[in-house]
């Protein structure tokens, strides 16, 4: 059994849950041994989905592939569960819902489980960690899980980063995806847009249109970034009052719109806009007389 199981809860909390399931049932090298020593079989009917499960989408093709593997080799890694208070023979899945769903498809009656007493916060953390470690969450699900940790359990971004083993900047950038329109978030959930693509849309004037452009043009992330940079309008420097007054005087003098463009040490330009040849001729006559 993993040494973590012999530690007090506070000691485990101080070290963080960033090691995920390995903190509870051992790492890859010792998982089989730990499973034999700490797991037991429970009917699949006793298990309930995790109401805090951050992963919302389960691919039926992936579940069928896993079910085929389970039919051949069984469930190799136990499902982590916790007792449901007030209900007999009822356990909430903390980590391993995909295995539980696939086991049902494989028509298994019993599945191996590890039963632990966990708080809501610990349950959500471990569910997030397992999915992140296995790359099972899309970016929006990951962001929503971080947001739930912060809203439900008052975690700071630093605390979330510590618990899931990610940098604070990664947490902050992932959370920003939740500011995108729901239609764009749906494209991320479906896999049409990657997290890298989605980050180029943050702050865009019309992220939905840009998202469709990325998909339609099959842009990679770098191309999307370059197109985003090209479309960012650089703010024009405010002209000083003297320049504005001079423009107004010249406009009145010539009867045409005059602009002064200051280019710093290299000088500048005097631009006179005309619409007809007659206006151009009139300007030429005035300049000739003067």
N, C-alpha and C positions, 0 to 999 in steps of 0.2 A: 504494500500500500504506500502511496506517495507520502513523503515526510510532511507535506503540507497538512495532511489530515490530522497529524498529531499536534499541530500548532493551535494556539488559541485564536479565535476569530479576529481579535484586534491585531495580532501579529500578522495574520494574512492580509488584513486591510492595510496595514502600514506598508507592506511590501507591494501592494497594488495587485490587481487581478490581470495585469497585462500578459501573464503567461497563459491565460485562458484555461482550457480544459486540462492542460498538463499540470496546472496547480491543484487539480482535484483528483484526476485519475492517472497522472503520470505522463511522461513524454513518450514519443514514438517508440523508443527502445524498450521501455518497460510497460507499455500500455497493455499488451497481452497478458503479462503476469499480473498486473494490477486488476484487470478485468476478471481474471479467474478468482482472485482473492476477495474482491469487494463487490462484484456485481451479483445480481440475482435475476431470475426470469419473472416477468409479469405478463399477464394477458394484454394484448394490444388494446382491448376494450377498456382497460383501467386507465389508460393514458388520455390526457386532454391536451389540445394545442395550447401553446403559450400565448396568453392575452397580450403580453408585452413583446411578442416576437417581432423583431424589426424587419424580417424578410416577409414581404407580402406576396411575391410572385414565385410560384413553383412550376417550373417547366415540366409538362407532362412527358415530354420525350426523355428528359433527364431522369424523371421518376421511374419511367419504364425501364431505362437502362440499369438503374440501381436495383430495381425489383428483380431483373434477370440475374444480376450478380448475387443478390440475396438468396434467390432460389438455389443457386449453385453452391454458394459458400456460407450462407447464413449472414447474420448481422455481426460483423467482426468487432465493431466498437460499440460499447454499451451506450445507451441513451441516458443522459443526465436528467433526473426528474426531482421534483420536490412534492411532499404530501400536500393535498388540498385540505385546508382546515375545515372541519365540519362535515366532511364527506368521507365515507368509508370506501376503501378500495378505489380511491381516485387520486391521481397524480398528475401534476402539471409538468409538461416538458420544458426543461430549461434549455437544453441543447440536444439537437438530434431529431427535429421534427421531420426533416426530409427522410431520414432512415425509417421513422415510424410510418410515414405515408407510404413509402415504398414497400415496407413489410406488409402493410394491408393489401397492396396490389399483388404481393407475392403469396397472399393467403396464409401468412403465418399466424399462429394462435398466440404464441408467446414471443417476447423480445427481451434481450438482456438489458438491464437498467442498473444505474447507480443512484441510490436515493440519498439526497442530502437536504438538510434543513437550511433554507436560504431565504433571505429577505427579498422584497421586491427589487430593491436596488441591485443586490448581488445577482439576482436572476436576470435582470435586464442587461447588466454588464456582461455576464457570461454569454448570453445570447448574442449580443453585439460582437463580442470578441471572437466567438467561434465562427460566426459568419464572415467577419473581416479576415480572419486567418485563413479561411478557406476561399476567400474572394467570391463569396456567394451573394453579397449585397451589391445592388447597383448604387450609384452615387447618391440618388435621391433617398433611397431607403437608409443608406448610411447617414446622410445628413439628418433625416427625420429621427433616427435612433439617437444621435448626439443631442438633438434638440429636446427629445423626451427626457434624457438623462438630466439635462439642464433645467427643464421646466418642472418635471415631476420630483426630482431629488435635489434641486438647487445646486447642481454641480457648476463650477466655473469651467471655462475653456481649458485652463491649465489642468484642472482635476480630470476632465475627460481625457485630455492628451496623456496624462500619466496612467490612467486606468487601462486605456486601450493600446498603449504603446505607440502612439503617433505623435508627430510634432504639433505644437500649438498652431503653427501656420497652416498645417494640413486641416486641422479641425475648423479653423476660421474660414478657410477657402471653401471647404465642403459645405459648411453651413450657409454660405452665400448663395449656393444653388437654390435654396428654398425661396429666394427672392425672385426667381425667374417665374414667368407666367406658367400656369398649370399645364397649358398645352405643351410647353417646352419640357416641363418635368415629365410629362407622359412620354415624350419622345426618348428621354433618358431612361425611363423605366423599361421601355420596350427594346432598348438597345440600338435604336436608330441614331442616337447621339451618345458619344462617350463623355466621360467627365471632363476630359481635356477639351473637347469641342465646347461643352457647356460653359466652361470657365471663360472662353473668349466672348461669350454673349453677355456676361455680367456688365451692366452699365451701358449696354447698347441702346440706341434710341428705339429700335423695333426688334427685340430679340426673337420674336416669333418668326418674322420674315427672314431674319438672318439664319435662323435654325433651318428653315425650309431650303434656303439657298445652299447651306452646307451639305444637306442631304442630297439635294438635286444635282449638285456639282461634284459630289463624292470627294469633297475636300478633306485632306488630312489636317491634323491639328495645326501644323506650322502654316499651311496655306490659309486656314481660317484665321490664325493670328495676324498674318500679313494683311489679309483683306480687312480685318477689324482695324488695324493700325492705319490703313489707307483711308478709312471712312471716318476716322476721328477728326472732326473739324478743329483746327487750331484757332483759338480766340484771337481776334484782331486787337492790336494794342490801341488803347484809347488815345485819340488825338488831343493835343493840348489846346487850350482856348485861343492862343495866338494863331495857330495853324487853321483852326476852324474859321476865325474871323477873316484871315487872308483868303481862304477858299470862297467865303461869301462875297467879299469885295470883287474878286476876279469873276465870279459867276455873274454878278450884277453888271460888271463892266463889259463882258463879252456876250451876255445874254444866253450863255450855254453852261451846262454843269461842268464845274472845274474841281478836280481832285488833286491834292498834293500828297505824294507818297514819299515819306522820308525813309531813306535806306541807310541812315547812320553816317559813318565816316566816308562811305563811297558816294555820298550825295543823295539824289532822289529823283523823282519824276513829277512833271506837271502834266496832268491828263485832262484833255478837253474833249467832252463827248458831244458828237453831233449826229443827227439823224438823216439829214438831207445834204446834197451837194451845195444847195443854196446857203445853208447854214455854214458850211465850210468856206465857201467863197466870202461870206460876210466876215468871218473871222480873219481871213487872209487880208481883206481890204482894211480892216481896223488895225491890224498889226503893221501893214505897210504904211498907213497914214502916220501912225505913231513913230 
